[in-house]
Amino acid sequence: MLSYRHAFHAGNHADVLKHMVLIQLLRYLNQKDAPYMVIDTHAGAGVYALDSTQAAKNAEFDTGIARLWDRDDLPEAVADYVGLVKGMNPSGKMRYYPGSPYCAEQVMREQDRLRLFELHPSEVKVLHENFQKLEAHAAAQGQRPTARGKRVLVQKADGFDGLKALLPPPSRRGLVLVDPPYEVKQDYRRVTATLADALKRFATGTYAVWYPVLQRMESRQLPEQLKRLPGKDWLNVSLSIGAPAPDGFGLRSSGMFVINPPWTLAPLLRQVMPWLVEALKEDDGARFTLETGEGAPASAAPRGPNRRG
């Protein structure tokens, strides 16, 4: 199915969690001089206009970035994220919101590589156009190139399949973001199968999976299935802005599951997540969960989390 368009959801509470975690993962990779590769399996359009018809329809950004825009008490990791968003809105008005590709490109360095997959024909066209605009703007400002040469490559393809050919990256350092639309049940199964295969090809890579927390069984089972991947450290963080709606519709909770997370991520999230819950909550059902653990040995039962927040 190719009906999903992220513009309807840009800047919501799920994007806040996803992009804040993504930026911190990249900051950690930047601590070493050696280059790395970022692979985004479902890149979307890259940049979204919040005053567009799609974004304004449900104004989901009101549950996310809008609630942080004028705060002057942001924790450092949240301030880092909000600062990046404000950087693409120099007028000070909240007009544009960055998708994961733009967030990654802004944090990555000259020597790093960004590989973007998108299958939706309209989305991939806009993704190409947005990076061309970034390139033209950078050239006009005398800044570093963005899409020039081999630094950023956009491919119209299924990211689940395209990932295989890129692993392991030449530098043996990398981050894979897996963020499918989850429109169909197969997406959940493909996430688990893709990660199992990827870890065989590139066991030391960092893998970040965004997932919705919904009533459907597949959504609730996904983190447990990822925990059972053998032998890898993992971190699972979720954010709920309120209790589930009585009719079961609408996204009120989402999570990020990170395989091979940096050691700095868990303590950072333990400090940030309580603040984020208070900033974004819509009712008393707002909360967060934070778990860390190890994958199961190949021939043993899975081990449970060793810490919970």
C-alpha angles and dihedrals in degrees: 000000000000102000098104117108116180092205088084089062103031116143097008125140091274091056090050091057095041097047096041090055092043092053092050092050089053093047088056093050089051091063091081122061095223113103123249138193128234117203120193110193096192106026103169120195097320097225130039132200108224091203092057120113092250097050094041094050094085098003091220089170086076087074092052135016094017091064091055100041099092100028116122096191101066118151112242097260092047091046089052090055096043090046090057091051092047089050090069090048103058092165089067092239116120099241109129130044124198122229122213094276092058093044090052095045092051094051099039122089134237093265096049126092131224122201117189128193124191127162102185105099095217095043095049091049091054090044090056091047094049093053091046088055090049089051093050092047092049091050092049091051094045090243132139117293117259110189097014118120118340101329096096123023125182119199129186098224145106104281093209089063098033094056093071095067093053098054126129097025115223093251093049088230121104154133124221119199114200112191112151122172093249089216092141133037091244090069091069093050092045092053092057094042092047093051093047090053094042093054090055090055098039111015096171097052123111114242122194119191122189115203137174120239103226138154092255115105095234091059094052094045097050099081091047090052092050091051089059094060103117127262105348132119113240142187125201121192127173133183126203119187092193147336117303114276114259091241092050093237128123130044112269100157139034140165147209119220113195124192115202093009120188112261090242096062101075097051090045092053092047087062098040105040099066089053092047092051091054092046096050104029120127098184142353091284091075114118146133136228127206124186134169130187149126131276119251122269110259094255101030139077116271118270120231127238117287096207135030132189 
